Amino acid sequence: MSFAHSVNVGDLSPETLDARFRRRLMSYFLARGQDRAAAEDLTQKTFLRLLHTERSYVENPTAFVFRVAASLMRDDRATSLARGEAGAVSLDDANVIVFPQDAVTPERELLGRDGLRRVLMGLEDLDVRTRDIFILFKFDHMRQSEIAERFGMTTAAVQKQILRATALLLARHDPL
């Protein structure tokens, strides 16, 4: 079956869906922070939704499959948050822990402020060049090769500066 033209979604068999999309859907979900079991569940839910869809013809079946998958993943995360579960949410390819609104306590807010204060103090303790490199890398999302070019140094030297800054900030955050 060619996927270059419009396809009757109702004509897609479970075997066709599995053969054409299982590997790609699993990769899609895994790349977005899902563990293997959750990725498998979401893949199965995607197939079930597609098999029970009321749409007849779609011009781009691959795009349609991944729109369904993305929608199911959003629904799954929203359900988890509504139940009060914390979960990893991918925002701009960075995993961030999201807590439900009622999980924000004065203690947690105080700890967060204290952690931020320690990071800012740690940044002040860095020499100017290391601080600038760290900020360009972590906050401005500049590639190490671009930073190396800007400062006239090797990528390995940039990596060492970032590691040094990270080690100092971690020691500041959790002094053991």
SULVENRA-V377110 format. One record per residue. N is the residue number from 0. SS is DSSP state (H for helix, E for strand, L for the rest). PSI is psi as a letter, one per 30 degrees, with the letter a starting at -180 (NA if undefined). OMEGA is omega in whole degrees, -180 to 180 (* if undefined). Layout:
n=N ss=SS psi=PSI omega=OMEGA
n=N ss=SS psi=PSI omega=OMEGA
This chain:
n=0 ss=L psi=k omega=180
n=1 ss=L psi=k omega=179
n=2 ss=L psi=g omega=-178
n=3 ss=L psi=f omega=-179
n=4 ss=L psi=l omega=-179
n=5 ss=L psi=k omega=-175
n=6 ss=E psi=k omega=173
n=7 ss=E psi=j omega=-177
n=8 ss=H psi=e omega=179
n=9 ss=H psi=f omega=179
n=10 ss=H psi=f omega=-179
n=11 ss=L psi=k omega=180
n=12 ss=L psi=l omega=175
n=13 ss=H psi=e omega=180
n=14 ss=H psi=e omega=179
n=15 ss=H psi=e omega=178
n=16 ss=H psi=e omega=-179
n=17 ss=H psi=e omega=-178
n=18 ss=H psi=e omega=-175
n=19 ss=H psi=e omega=-168
n=20 ss=H psi=f omega=-175
n=21 ss=H psi=e omega=-176
n=22 ss=H psi=e omega=-178
n=23 ss=H psi=e omega=178
n=24 ss=H psi=e omega=178
n=25 ss=H psi=e omega=179
n=26 ss=H psi=e omega=180
n=27 ss=H psi=e omega=-178
n=28 ss=H psi=e omega=179
n=29 ss=H psi=e omega=180
n=30 ss=H psi=f omega=-180
n=31 ss=L psi=g omega=171
n=32 ss=L psi=g omega=178
n=33 ss=L psi=k omega=173
n=34 ss=L psi=l omega=-174
n=35 ss=H psi=e omega=-179
n=36 ss=H psi=e omega=179
n=37 ss=H psi=e omega=178
n=38 ss=H psi=e omega=178
n=39 ss=H psi=e omega=178
n=40 ss=H psi=e omega=-179
n=41 ss=H psi=e omega=176
n=42 ss=H psi=e omega=179
n=43 ss=H psi=e omega=178
n=44 ss=H psi=e omega=178
n=45 ss=H psi=e omega=179
n=46 ss=H psi=e omega=180
n=47 ss=H psi=e omega=179
n=48 ss=H psi=e omega=-180
n=49 ss=H psi=e omega=-179
n=50 ss=H psi=f omega=-179
n=51 ss=L psi=g omega=-179
n=52 ss=L psi=k omega=178
n=53 ss=L psi=f omega=177
n=54 ss=L psi=k omega=179
n=55 ss=L psi=d omega=-175
n=56 ss=E psi=k omega=174
n=57 ss=E psi=k omega=-179
n=58 ss=L psi=e omega=-177
n=59 ss=L psi=i omega=-176
n=60 ss=H psi=e omega=-179
n=61 ss=H psi=e omega=178
n=62 ss=H psi=e omega=180
n=63 ss=H psi=e omega=179
n=64 ss=H psi=e omega=-177
n=65 ss=H psi=f omega=172
n=66 ss=H psi=e omega=177
n=67 ss=H psi=e omega=-180
n=68 ss=H psi=e omega=-180
n=69 ss=H psi=e omega=179
n=70 ss=H psi=e omega=179
n=71 ss=H psi=e omega=180
n=72 ss=H psi=e omega=177
n=73 ss=H psi=e omega=179
n=74 ss=H psi=e omega=-179
n=75 ss=H psi=e omega=179
n=76 ss=H psi=e omega=-180
n=77 ss=H psi=e omega=178
n=78 ss=H psi=e omega=179
n=79 ss=H psi=e omega=180
n=80 ss=H psi=e omega=180
n=81 ss=H psi=e omega=178
n=82 ss=L psi=f omega=178
n=83 ss=L psi=g omega=179
n=84 ss=L psi=k omega=173
n=85 ss=L psi=k omega=179
n=86 ss=E psi=l omega=178
n=87 ss=E psi=k omega=179
n=88 ss=E psi=k omega=-179
n=89 ss=E psi=k omega=176
n=90 ss=E psi=j omega=-178
n=91 ss=L psi=h omega=178
n=92 ss=L psi=g omega=176
n=93 ss=E psi=k omega=178
n=94 ss=E psi=k omega=-178
n=95 ss=E psi=k omega=177
n=96 ss=E psi=k omega=-179
n=97 ss=E psi=k omega=179
n=98 ss=L psi=k omega=176
n=99 ss=L psi=l omega=-174
n=100 ss=H psi=e omega=-177
n=101 ss=H psi=f omega=179
n=102 ss=H psi=f omega=178
n=103 ss=L psi=j omega=-180
n=104 ss=L psi=l omega=176
n=105 ss=H psi=e omega=179
n=106 ss=H psi=e omega=179
n=107 ss=H psi=e omega=178
n=108 ss=H psi=e omega=179
n=109 ss=H psi=e omega=178
n=110 ss=H psi=e omega=178
n=111 ss=H psi=e omega=178
n=112 ss=H psi=e omega=179
n=113 ss=H psi=e omega=178
n=114 ss=H psi=e omega=178
n=115 ss=H psi=e omega=178
n=116 ss=H psi=e omega=179
n=117 ss=H psi=e omega=179
n=118 ss=H psi=e omega=-180
n=119 ss=H psi=e omega=176
n=120 ss=H psi=e omega=178
n=121 ss=H psi=e omega=177
n=122 ss=H psi=e omega=178
n=123 ss=H psi=f omega=-179
n=124 ss=H psi=f omega=-180
n=125 ss=L psi=l omega=173
n=126 ss=L psi=l omega=-172
n=127 ss=H psi=e omega=-177
n=128 ss=H psi=e omega=179
n=129 ss=H psi=e omega=179
n=130 ss=H psi=e omega=180
n=131 ss=H psi=e omega=179
n=132 ss=H psi=e omega=-179
n=133 ss=H psi=e omega=-179
n=134 ss=H psi=e omega=178
n=135 ss=H psi=e omega=-178
n=136 ss=H psi=e omega=-173
n=137 ss=H psi=e omega=-173
n=138 ss=L psi=e omega=178
n=139 ss=L psi=f omega=177
n=140 ss=L psi=h omega=177
n=141 ss=L psi=k omega=179
n=142 ss=L psi=k omega=-179
n=143 ss=H psi=e omega=180
n=144 ss=H psi=e omega=178
n=145 ss=H psi=e omega=178
n=146 ss=H psi=e omega=179
n=147 ss=H psi=e omega=179
n=148 ss=H psi=e omega=-179
n=149 ss=H psi=e omega=-177
n=150 ss=H psi=f omega=179
n=151 ss=L psi=h omega=-180
n=152 ss=L psi=l omega=179
n=153 ss=L psi=l omega=176
n=154 ss=H psi=e omega=179
n=155 ss=H psi=e omega=179
n=156 ss=H psi=e omega=177
n=157 ss=H psi=e omega=178
n=158 ss=H psi=e omega=179
n=159 ss=H psi=e omega=179
n=160 ss=H psi=e omega=180
n=161 ss=H psi=e omega=178
n=162 ss=H psi=e omega=179
n=163 ss=H psi=e omega=179
n=164 ss=H psi=e omega=-180
n=165 ss=H psi=e omega=180
n=166 ss=H psi=e omega=180
n=167 ss=H psi=e omega=-180
n=168 ss=H psi=e omega=177
n=169 ss=H psi=e omega=178
n=170 ss=H psi=e omega=179
n=171 ss=H psi=e omega=-177
n=172 ss=H psi=e omega=-176
n=173 ss=L psi=i omega=-176
n=174 ss=L psi=j omega=178
n=175 ss=L psi=NA omega=*
